[in-house]
Amino acid sequence: MSKIKAMFAVAVAALALTVSAGAASAGAVGATTPYASQAKQAGLTASQTSALQNEVDRYLAQMGGKQVAANVIDLGGKNLMFVAVPGEAHPRDMTKGALDNVCDDVIPYGYFCAFSGTGFTGTSIPMYHCDRYRIPWTADGSWINNQTRGTVANFLDDSGVSRWHDDGAYSYDRDAPWYWVHWVKNC
């Protein structure tokens, strides 16, 4: 009898592993978000598409807004967030130029760009209009202030109190500690 119980336990364990592996595989292969075809056209694998959507979902839960492309979030109509595929240095252009990530190469005059990674890498938030912008990151990142000459950006804590400001445009920080910054007022 104990031999039958042992065989049954092994069979149940094998079935559980098969089902969980199949579900994980189906999740990656069956990436069926509204933007999955856009991600596929941009050359993402099913697992990259799934990882990207998880990242986008995390930002949406944290910051609100609306997903408008596979890797783009509209943050309430005042700016966009361009999400990098996990493991990649920069967000891909998945909209064929329809939504321009100005924080990609050379930051245009008039913009402040915040990056999730050091050295101007990772997910980016371009800021043009004078406003207060939410910063969702807690690790080191980076920023570039290429606004009108002398325009000072303020870095605010979770209470909205300015705790530090840059020296004015043009300025940058390749290794900025975001852990205490919850908002940037770009002007």
Z-matrix of the N, CA and C atoms (Angstrom, degrees):
N
C 1 1.436
C 2 1.531 1 111.19
N 3 1.336 2 118.04 1 -42.01
C 4 1.448 3 120.93 2 -179.77
C 5 1.522 4 110.85 3 -65.24
N 6 1.333 5 118.02 4 -30.53
C 7 1.451 6 121.79 5 177.37
C 8 1.530 7 109.79 6 -66.26
N 9 1.310 8 118.13 7 -38.53
C 10 1.466 9 122.77 8 178.90
C 11 1.528 10 109.41 9 -67.88
N 12 1.339 11 116.17 10 -42.41
C 13 1.464 12 119.81 11 178.25
C 14 1.534 13 110.39 12 -61.43
N 15 1.314 14 117.66 13 -42.33
C 16 1.455 15 121.67 14 -179.81
C 17 1.529 16 110.57 15 -63.96
N 18 1.350 17 116.79 16 -43.56
C 19 1.462 18 120.61 17 178.47
C 20 1.531 19 110.30 18 -64.03
N 21 1.327 20 117.30 19 -39.19
C 22 1.450 21 122.05 20 178.80
C 23 1.536 22 110.40 21 -64.67
N 24 1.326 23 116.95 22 -41.92
C 25 1.466 24 121.60 23 179.16
C 26 1.526 25 110.58 24 -63.69
N 27 1.332 26 117.42 25 -41.20
C 28 1.464 27 121.53 26 178.10
C 29 1.525 28 109.76 27 -64.81
N 30 1.324 29 117.53 28 -42.31
C 31 1.460 30 121.42 29 179.72
C 32 1.524 31 111.08 30 -63.77
N 33 1.332 32 116.85 31 -42.26
C 34 1.469 33 120.95 32 178.65
C 35 1.527 34 109.94 33 -64.34
N 36 1.325 35 117.52 34 -43.21
C 37 1.464 36 121.22 35 179.34
C 38 1.530 37 110.48 36 -63.06
N 39 1.334 38 117.24 37 -43.06
C 40 1.454 39 120.87 38 179.31
C 41 1.523 40 110.80 39 -64.38
N 42 1.320 41 117.16 40 -40.57
C 43 1.462 42 121.67 41 178.17
C 44 1.525 43 110.29 42 -64.01
N 45 1.331 44 116.96 43 -42.62
C 46 1.466 45 121.00 44 179.33
C 47 1.522 46 110.78 45 -62.44
N 48 1.337 47 117.58 46 -42.59
C 49 1.462 48 120.68 47 178.19
C 50 1.523 49 111.23 48 -64.16
N 51 1.329 50 117.02 49 -40.81
C 52 1.461 51 121.31 50 179.63
C 53 1.517 52 110.57 51 -63.79
N 54 1.326 53 117.11 52 -45.00
C 55 1.457 54 121.20 53 -179.21
C 56 1.525 55 110.70 54 -65.31
N 57 1.344 56 118.02 55 -45.42
C 58 1.466 57 119.70 56 -178.42
C 59 1.527 58 110.74 57 -67.44
N 60 1.322 59 118.71 58 -38.71
C 61 1.460 60 120.96 59 177.41
C 62 1.516 61 110.34 60 -65.51
N 63 1.312 62 116.15 61 -40.46
C 64 1.468 63 120.27 62 177.89
C 65 1.510 64 111.29 63 -64.35
N 66 1.321 65 117.61 64 -40.38
C 67 1.469 66 121.15 65 179.30
C 68 1.525 67 110.54 66 -66.55
N 69 1.320 68 116.88 67 -42.31
C 70 1.461 69 119.80 68 179.00
C 71 1.521 70 110.29 69 -63.90
N 72 1.336 71 115.49 70 -42.75
C 73 1.449 72 120.01 71 179.39
C 74 1.520 73 110.61 72 -65.09
N 75 1.324 74 117.34 73 -41.51
C 76 1.459 75 121.33 74 179.75
C 77 1.515 76 110.07 75 -64.86
N 78 1.337 77 117.49 76 -35.79
C 79 1.461 78 120.32 77 179.10
C 80 1.510 79 111.17 78 -63.40
N 81 1.329 80 116.87 79 -41.41
C 82 1.457 81 119.96 80 -178.63
C 83 1.523 82 110.72 81 -76.10
N 84 1.336 83 116.21 82 -45.56
C 85 1.454 84 120.26 83 -177.03
C 86 1.516 85 110.87 84 -71.32
N 87 1.328 86 116.37 85 -37.20
C 88 1.447 87 119.83 86 -175.27
C 89 1.516 88 112.93 87 -93.55
N 90 1.319 89 117.82 88 34.71
C 91 1.460 90 120.35 89 179.08
C 92 1.523 91 108.18 90 -58.99
N 93 1.304 92 116.31 91 102.25
C 94 1.461 93 120.78 92 -171.19
C 95 1.525 94 112.30 93 -114.67
N 96 1.305 95 118.13 94 28.59
C 97 1.447 96 119.38 95 175.85
C 98 1.526 97 108.08 96 -66.17
N 99 1.326 98 117.85 97 162.24
C 100 1.469 99 119.58 98 179.13
C 101 1.527 100 113.19 99 -58.57
N 102 1.326 101 117.05 100 -20.27
C 103 1.457 102 120.87 101 -176.16
C 104 1.525 103 113.24 102 -106.64
N 105 1.323 104 117.87 103 8.81
C 106 1.462 105 121.10 104 -178.34
C 107 1.529 106 111.70 105 -61.35
N 108 1.322 107 117.65 106 -39.67
C 109 1.469 108 119.12 107 -179.85
C 110 1.530 109 110.47 108 -67.90
N 111 1.331 110 117.27 109 -34.66
C 112 1.461 111 120.88 110 176.48
C 113 1.530 112 110.21 111 -63.40
N 114 1.326 113 116.26 112 -42.53
C 115 1.465 114 120.74 113 178.52
C 116 1.526 115 110.49 114 -65.15
N 117 1.315 116 116.77 115 -40.65
C 118 1.468 117 120.56 116 179.21
C 119 1.526 118 110.28 117 -63.22
N 120 1.332 119 116.99 118 -42.21
C 121 1.469 120 120.68 119 178.64
C 122 1.532 121 111.43 120 -64.38
N 123 1.334 122 116.33 121 -26.61
C 124 1.469 123 120.64 122 177.97
C 125 1.522 124 111.85 123 -83.28
N 126 1.337 125 116.79 124 0.93
C 127 1.457 126 120.80 125 175.81
C 128 1.512 127 115.57 126 93.37
N 129 1.330 128 118.36 127 10.92
C 130 1.460 129 120.34 128 179.20
C 131 1.520 130 110.67 129 -78.98
N 132 1.323 131 115.59 130 143.75
C 133 1.453 132 120.83 131 172.57
C 134 1.526 133 108.04 132 -76.49
N 135 1.323 134 116.65 133 170.61
C 136 1.461 135 120.56 134 178.45
C 137 1.524 136 111.06 135 -62.55
N 138 1.346 137 117.59 136 -39.30
C 139 1.466 138 119.15 137 179.93
C 140 1.531 139 110.96 138 -70.30
N 141 1.341 140 118.37 139 -36.21
C 142 1.467 141 120.67 140 175.67
C 143 1.533 142 110.74 141 -65.09
N 144 1.326 143 115.54 142 -40.57
C 145 1.469 144 120.36 143 178.26
C 146 1.514 145 110.40 144 -60.91
N 147 1.321 146 116.07 145 -44.31
C 148 1.461 147 120.92 146 178.88
C 149 1.529 148 111.35 147 -64.16
N 150 1.327 149 117.21 148 -43.77
C 151 1.470 150 121.28 149 179.10
C 152 1.530 151 110.72 150 -64.26
N 153 1.326 152 116.64 151 -40.98
C 154 1.461 153 120.66 152 178.40
C 155 1.527 154 110.05 153 -63.42
N 156 1.329 155 117.52 154 -45.30
C 157 1.462 156 120.15 155 -179.51
C 158 1.524 157 111.10 156 -63.44
N 159 1.326 158 116.66 157 -37.90
C 160 1.469 159 119.65 158 175.99
C 161 1.525 160 110.90 159 -61.46
N 162 1.336 161 117.00 160 -40.73
C 163 1.463 162 121.86 161 178.54
C 164 1.532 163 110.23 162 -65.17
N 165 1.324 164 116.54 163 -45.68
C 166 1.468 165 121.04 164 178.27
C 167 1.530 166 109.88 165 -60.51
N 168 1.336 167 116.72 166 -45.55
C 169 1.472 168 120.81 167 179.35
C 170 1.527 169 111.55 168 -60.36
N 171 1.320 170 116.55 169 -38.32
C 172 1.465 171 120.73 170 178.91
C 173 1.532 172 110.52 171 -63.73
N 174 1.338 173 116.47 172 -44.48
C 175 1.461 174 119.97 173 177.76
C 176 1.525 175 111.60 174 -65.29
N 177 1.325 176 117.15 175 -40.68
C 178 1.468 177 120.44 176 178.77
C 179 1.530 178 110.77 177 -60.90
N 180 1.331 179 116.91 178 -42.79
C 181 1.463 180 120.79 179 178.91
C 182 1.522 181 111.40 180 -65.64
N 183 1.317 182 116.33 181 -34.98
C 184 1.460 183 121.78 182 -176.91
C 185 1.526 184 112.84 183 -80.65
N 186 1.337 185 116.73 184 -39.44
C 187 1.462 186 120.47 185 -170.47
C 188 1.520 187 114.52 186 -115.55
N 189 1.331 188 116.92 187 -13.67
C 190 1.459 189 118.75 188 -173.14
C 191 1.514 190 109.53 189 80.65
N 192 1.312 191 115.65 190 -162.54
C 193 1.453 192 120.50 191 -179.00
C 194 1.511 193 110.83 192 97.14
N 195 1.323 194 114.68 193 -167.70
C 196 1.463 195 121.29 194 -177.03
C 197 1.518 196 109.48 195 -141.86
N 198 1.312 197 116.03 196 132.14
C 199 1.460 198 120.16 197 177.05
C 200 1.523 199 108.34 198 -71.35
N 201 1.343 200 117.19 199 126.83
C 202 1.458 201 121.39 200 -178.73
C 203 1.531 202 112.95 201 -118.70
N 204 1.321 203 116.96 202 -4.87
C 205 1.463 204 123.39 203 175.37
C 206 1.525 205 106.41 204 -159.98
N 207 1.320 206 116.51 205 172.88
C 208 1.460 207 120.06 206 -176.40
C 209 1.518 208 112.28 207 -54.50
N 210 1.334 209 117.11 208 -34.03
C 211 1.463 210 120.12 209 -178.01
C 212 1.527 211 113.07 210 -131.80
N 213 1.328 212 116.74 211 25.98
C 214 1.466 213 120.34 212 -178.53
C 215 1.525 214 109.69 213 -128.35
N 216 1.336 215 114.83 214 133.14
C 217 1.462 216 122.06 215 177.24
C 218 1.519 217 108.15 216 -118.69
N 219 1.332 218 116.50 217 129.39
C 220 1.462 219 122.09 218 172.47
C 221 1.525 220 106.43 219 -85.63
N 222 1.313 221 116.63 220 117.01
C 223 1.466 222 122.07 221 -176.47
C 224 1.528 223 110.27 222 -92.66
N 225 1.308 224 116.23 223 65.82
C 226 1.458 225 121.00 224 174.94
C 227 1.509 226 115.03 225 77.25
N 228 1.309 227 117.90 226 22.32
C 229 1.451 228 121.19 227 175.48
C 230 1.513 229 116.01 228 85.61
N 231 1.345 230 118.54 229 -7.58
C 232 1.462 231 118.48 230 -178.82
C 233 1.524 232 113.18 231 -99.35
N 234 1.307 233 117.91 232 -20.13
C 235 1.454 234 120.67 233 175.17
C 236 1.522 235 110.05 234 -166.91
N 237 1.316 236 115.02 235 173.67
C 238 1.459 237 122.51 236 -179.11
C 239 1.519 238 109.63 237 -117.44
N 240 1.323 239 115.04 238 155.76
C 241 1.458 240 121.67 239 171.47
C 242 1.526 241 106.32 240 -117.50
N 243 1.331 242 116.25 241 130.96
C 244 1.462 243 121.94 242 179.11
C 245 1.523 244 107.76 243 -106.91
N 246 1.331 245 115.97 244 114.84
C 247 1.457 246 122.09 245 -172.30
C 248 1.529 247 109.98 246 -94.35
N 249 1.322 248 115.58 247 126.93
C 250 1.464 249 121.00 248 176.72
C 251 1.523 250 109.52 249 -78.33
N 252 1.306 251 116.39 250 143.74
C 253 1.462 252 120.78 251 172.58
C 254 1.520 253 106.44 252 -61.78
N 255 1.331 254 118.72 253 130.42
C 256 1.468 255 119.47 254 179.84
C 257 1.532 256 111.51 255 -49.91
N 258 1.338 257 114.82 256 128.87
C 259 1.458 258 120.92 257 -179.14
C 260 1.515 259 114.19 258 93.75
N 261 1.337 260 117.88 259 -7.87
C 262 1.464 261 120.72 260 179.43
C 263 1.527 262 109.81 261 -104.97
N 264 1.328 263 116.06 262 151.31
C 265 1.463 264 121.60 263 -174.50
C 266 1.523 265 113.93 264 -75.22
N 267 1.330 266 117.75 265 -28.79
C 268 1.463 267 120.59 266 -175.17
C 269 1.527 268 110.14 267 -141.90
N 270 1.336 269 116.85 268 152.72
C 271 1.466 270 119.12 269 174.77
C 272 1.529 271 110.52 270 -64.84
N 273 1.314 272 115.66 271 141.79
C 274 1.460 273 120.49 272 176.50
C 275 1.524 274 109.65 273 -83.61
N 276 1.334 275 116.36 274 154.28
C 277 1.462 276 120.67 275 173.09
C 278 1.519 277 107.40 276 -85.39
N 279 1.323 278 116.23 277 99.91
C 280 1.462 279 120.83 278 -179.16
C 281 1.519 280 111.88 279 -100.50
N 282 1.333 281 117.12 280 2.20
C 283 1.458 282 120.37 281 -178.29
C 284 1.521 283 111.70 282 -109.99
N 285 1.321 284 116.68 283 8.78
C 286 1.465 285 122.83 284 -178.22
C 287 1.531 286 111.07 285 53.10
N 288 1.332 287 114.57 286 43.60
C 289 1.457 288 120.88 287 175.49
C 290 1.523 289 115.50 288 84.12
N 291 1.331 290 117.83 289 -1.97
C 292 1.469 291 120.23 290 -179.05
C 293 1.524 292 111.50 291 -65.66
N 294 1.320 293 117.66 292 -35.69
C 295 1.463 294 123.34 293 176.20
C 296 1.518 295 106.34 294 -120.35
N 297 1.302 296 116.45 295 109.08
C 298 1.455 297 121.10 296 -171.90
C 299 1.525 298 111.67 297 -87.49
N 300 1.326 299 116.06 298 122.68
C 301 1.458 300 121.78 299 174.37
C 302 1.517 301 108.39 300 -85.58
N 303 1.318 302 116.39 301 94.91
C 304 1.465 303 120.44 302 -177.65
C 305 1.519 304 112.72 303 -68.28
N 306 1.325 305 117.05 304 -13.23
C 307 1.467 306 120.57 305 179.77
C 308 1.523 307 111.67 306 -89.23
N 309 1.316 308 117.34 307 17.90
C 310 1.460 309 120.61 308 -173.47
C 311 1.521 310 113.57 309 -80.28
N 312 1.295 311 118.96 310 -62.20
C 313 1.471 312 120.47 311 -176.28
C 314 1.530 313 110.29 312 -112.04
N 315 1.291 314 116.49 313 -90.11
C 316 1.463 315 122.00 314 178.56
C 317 1.525 316 107.27 315 -95.36
N 318 1.326 317 116.88 316 121.64
C 319 1.458 318 121.12 317 -177.18
C 320 1.529 319 108.54 318 -70.88
N 321 1.349 320 117.01 319 120.93
C 322 1.472 321 118.73 320 -178.39
C 323 1.530 322 112.14 321 -65.74
N 324 1.311 323 114.31 322 153.16
C 325 1.458 324 121.47 323 176.97
C 326 1.532 325 108.48 324 -57.73
N 327 1.316 326 115.87 325 134.29
C 328 1.458 327 121.24 326 178.31
C 329 1.517 328 114.11 327 103.93
N 330 1.335 329 117.74 328 -6.69
C 331 1.462 330 121.17 329 -175.77
C 332 1.522 331 113.09 330 -110.83
N 333 1.320 332 114.73 331 148.95
C 334 1.458 333 124.17 332 165.25
C 335 1.522 334 104.42 333 -113.90
N 336 1.322 335 117.90 334 128.41
C 337 1.463 336 121.58 335 179.47
C 338 1.523 337 110.26 336 -120.25
N 339 1.331 338 115.38 337 130.61
C 340 1.463 339 121.85 338 175.18
C 341 1.524 340 108.16 339 -107.94
N 342 1.334 341 116.17 340 141.14
C 343 1.466 342 122.20 341 -177.32
C 344 1.520 343 109.91 342 -126.18
N 345 1.324 344 116.34 343 143.09
C 346 1.469 345 120.55 344 178.97
C 347 1.514 346 112.43 345 -72.80
N 348 1.324 347 117.79 346 -24.34
C 349 1.458 348 121.56 347 -177.81
C 350 1.517 349 112.36 348 -111.32
N 351 1.318 350 115.59 349 160.16
C 352 1.458 351 120.43 350 176.23
C 353 1.528 352 109.54 351 -70.17
N 354 1.317 353 115.89 352 159.51
C 355 1.459 354 119.89 353 177.68
C 356 1.517 355 113.33 354 67.10
N 357 1.334 356 117.44 355 27.61
C 358 1.465 357 123.66 356 176.95
C 359 1.522 358 112.17 357 62.04
N 360 1.322 359 115.41 358 46.68
C 361 1.468 360 122.18 359 -179.73
C 362 1.527 361 110.04 360 -122.41
N 363 1.315 362 114.48 361 171.23
C 364 1.457 363 121.48 362 175.14
C 365 1.517 364 112.84 363 84.89
N 366 1.306 365 115.10 364 -160.80
C 367 1.452 366 122.98 365 179.21
C 368 1.524 367 108.74 366 -65.41
N 369 1.335 368 116.05 367 144.37
C 370 1.459 369 119.03 368 -176.78
C 371 1.522 370 112.30 369 -130.38
N 372 1.337 371 114.25 370 150.85
C 373 1.462 372 122.18 371 175.19
C 374 1.525 373 107.50 372 -126.50
N 375 1.338 374 117.36 373 106.69
C 376 1.462 375 119.74 374 175.47
C 377 1.533 376 109.71 375 -80.81
N 378 1.328 377 116.36 376 138.05
C 379 1.463 378 121.61 377 -179.27
C 380 1.522 379 108.41 378 -125.97
N 381 1.315 380 116.75 379 121.22
C 382 1.459 381 120.77 380 -179.84
C 383 1.523 382 111.06 381 -115.91
N 384 1.325 383 116.35 382 -57.45
C 385 1.463 384 120.57 383 -178.68
C 386 1.522 385 110.49 384 -70.38
N 387 1.320 386 116.33 385 140.98
C 388 1.458 387 121.51 386 179.22
C 389 1.529 388 108.63 387 -63.62
N 390 1.331 389 116.09 388 112.78
C 391 1.457 390 120.78 389 -176.69
C 392 1.524 391 109.13 390 -165.61
N 393 1.306 392 114.96 391 179.23
C 394 1.465 393 122.55 392 175.03
C 395 1.527 394 107.14 393 -103.18
N 396 1.328 395 117.04 394 125.00
C 397 1.462 396 123.05 395 -175.42
C 398 1.521 397 110.28 396 -116.94
N 399 1.322 398 116.06 397 135.58
C 400 1.463 399 123.18 398 179.75
C 401 1.520 400 109.77 399 -72.69
N 402 1.329 401 116.70 400 136.03
C 403 1.467 402 123.06 401 174.88
C 404 1.530 403 107.56 402 -112.44
N 405 1.324 404 118.56 403 116.64
C 406 1.463 405 121.13 404 -174.28
C 407 1.524 406 115.31 405 -91.52
N 408 1.321 407 118.08 406 -0.36
C 409 1.454 408 120.32 407 -170.64
C 410 1.520 409 111.60 408 -95.27
N 411 1.329 410 115.45 409 152.18
C 412 1.458 411 120.42 410 179.04
C 413 1.530 412 112.29 411 -123.67
N 414 1.308 413 117.07 412 -5.31
C 415 1.465 414 121.46 413 177.49
C 416 1.531 415 108.52 414 -99.89
N 417 1.310 416 116.72 415 178.66
C 418 1.458 417 120.29 416 177.72
C 419 1.517 418 109.94 417 -68.84
N 420 1.315 419 115.40 418 141.29
C 421 1.455 420 122.85 419 178.52
C 422 1.512 421 109.04 420 -140.87
N 423 1.338 422 116.39 421 -143.74
C 424 1.457 423 119.91 422 -179.61
C 425 1.520 424 109.37 423 -161.22
N 426 1.325 425 115.89 424 168.88
C 427 1.459 426 121.22 425 178.23
C 428 1.518 427 110.50 426 -156.25
N 429 1.341 428 114.52 427 157.56
C 430 1.463 429 122.52 428 175.25
C 431 1.524 430 107.40 429 -134.51
N 432 1.327 431 116.51 430 129.56
C 433 1.456 432 122.50 431 175.42
C 434 1.528 433 107.56 432 -108.55
N 435 1.336 434 116.50 433 102.35
C 436 1.465 435 121.71 434 177.36
C 437 1.530 436 109.40 435 -117.81
N 438 1.321 437 115.72 436 39.88
C 439 1.455 438 120.76 437 178.64
C 440 1.527 439 109.66 438 -80.90
N 441 1.309 440 116.12 439 -171.13
C 442 1.458 441 120.96 440 177.27
C 443 1.525 442 109.22 441 -53.24
N 444 1.321 443 116.30 442 137.07
C 445 1.463 444 121.59 443 -176.38
C 446 1.527 445 110.82 444 -45.61
N 447 1.339 446 115.14 445 127.25
C 448 1.460 447 121.68 446 177.53
C 449 1.522 448 115.13 447 88.09
N 450 1.339 449 119.20 448 -9.28
C 451 1.461 450 120.48 449 179.92
C 452 1.520 451 109.56 450 -65.07
N 453 1.322 452 115.81 451 125.21
C 454 1.460 453 122.62 452 -174.69
C 455 1.527 454 109.72 453 -97.61
N 456 1.321 455 116.16 454 131.52
C 457 1.466 456 121.95 455 174.53
C 458 1.526 457 108.61 456 -97.36
N 459 1.319 458 116.06 457 136.75
C 460 1.460 459 122.29 458 178.88
C 461 1.517 460 109.95 459 -107.06
N 462 1.318 461 116.02 460 137.57
C 463 1.460 462 122.92 461 -179.83
C 464 1.527 463 106.86 462 -107.77
N 465 1.342 464 115.75 463 119.17
C 466 1.453 465 121.86 464 -171.47
C 467 1.521 466 112.05 465 -109.65
N 468 1.326 467 115.90 466 148.14
C 469 1.463 468 121.11 467 178.07
C 470 1.527 469 109.94 468 -83.51
N 471 1.331 470 117.33 469 -172.33
C 472 1.461 471 121.02 470 -175.97
C 473 1.525 472 113.05 471 -67.06
N 474 1.322 473 118.61 472 -16.77
C 475 1.464 474 121.77 473 176.70
C 476 1.533 475 111.59 474 -91.08
N 477 1.321 476 116.67 475 -1.02
C 478 1.452 477 120.54 476 -178.76
C 479 1.514 478 113.82 477 82.77
N 480 1.322 479 116.46 478 13.99
C 481 1.462 480 122.05 479 -179.68
C 482 1.533 481 108.84 480 -90.53
N 483 1.318 482 115.62 481 131.47
C 484 1.457 483 120.30 482 178.02
C 485 1.524 484 109.07 483 -69.68
N 486 1.323 485 116.14 484 119.89
C 487 1.464 486 121.85 485 -179.48
C 488 1.521 487 112.55 486 -107.45
N 489 1.322 488 116.60 487 -14.24
C 490 1.454 489 120.28 488 -179.13
C 491 1.520 490 108.13 489 -164.54
N 492 1.308 491 117.57 490 152.86
C 493 1.463 492 121.57 491 173.18
C 494 1.519 493 108.75 492 -139.34
N 495 1.320 494 114.70 493 153.76
C 496 1.456 495 118.50 494 179.14
C 497 1.528 496 109.99 495 -79.16
N 498 1.314 497 116.39 496 -177.67
C 499 1.460 498 121.52 497 -178.40
C 500 1.524 499 112.29 498 -85.08
N 501 1.300 500 117.18 499 4.17
C 502 1.459 501 121.07 500 -177.62
C 503 1.513 502 111.12 501 96.36
N 504 1.322 503 115.05 502 159.84
C 505 1.467 504 120.24 503 -177.91
C 506 1.529 505 109.30 504 -68.61
N 507 1.230 506 116.27 505 143.22
C 508 1.444 507 135.97 506 -6.51
C 509 1.525 508 109.26 507 -84.12
N 510 1.349 509 115.10 508 128.27
C 511 1.462 510 120.30 509 175.43
C 512 1.525 511 108.48 510 -152.40
N 513 1.321 512 115.74 511 165.97
C 514 1.464 513 120.46 512 -178.61
C 515 1.518 514 109.76 513 -161.37
N 516 1.334 515 114.45 514 164.71
C 517 1.464 516 121.52 515 173.04
C 518 1.519 517 107.22 516 -141.91
N 519 1.312 518 116.75 517 116.13
C 520 1.474 519 122.31 518 -179.21
C 521 1.526 520 112.63 519 -76.27
N 522 1.336 521 117.40 520 -16.68
C 523 1.468 522 121.55 521 -175.58
C 524 1.531 523 108.77 522 -142.90
N 525 1.321 524 115.67 523 73.66
C 526 1.470 525 121.91 524 -174.74
C 527 1.526 526 111.14 525 -95.24
N 528 1.325 527 117.09 526 133.34
C 529 1.474 528 119.52 527 177.61
C 530 1.534 529 110.37 528 -81.04
N 531 1.326 530 116.90 529 107.33
C 532 1.467 531 120.57 530 179.96
C 533 1.529 532 112.12 531 -83.31
N 534 1.319 533 119.59 532 -9.53
C 535 1.470 534 120.79 533 -170.95
C 536 1.526 535 113.45 534 -55.89
N 537 1.304 536 119.00 535 -29.00
C 538 1.459 537 120.35 536 -179.04
C 539 1.525 538 112.69 537 -104.57
N 540 1.342 539 116.80 538 -9.40
C 541 1.462 540 120.76 539 -177.59
C 542 1.527 541 109.13 540 -90.15
N 543 1.318 542 115.74 541 123.68
C 544 1.464 543 120.69 542 177.89
C 545 1.521 544 111.06 543 -111.27
N 546 1.323 545 117.05 544 -19.25
C 547 1.457 546 122.67 545 -178.97
C 548 1.525 547 109.34 546 -146.56
N 549 1.330 548 115.41 547 151.22
C 550 1.467 549 121.51 548 168.46
C 551 1.522 550 105.98 549 -124.13
N 552 1.326 551 115.40 550 126.63
C 553 1.467 552 120.72 551 169.06
C 554 1.509 553 104.00 552 -100.41
N 555 1.319 554 115.95 553 108.74
C 556 1.458 555 120.73 554 -168.28
C 557 1.523 556 114.76 555 -75.30
N 558 1.333 557 118.64 556 -1.74
C 559 1.467 558 119.95 557 -179.58
C 560 1.523 559 111.37 558 -146.24
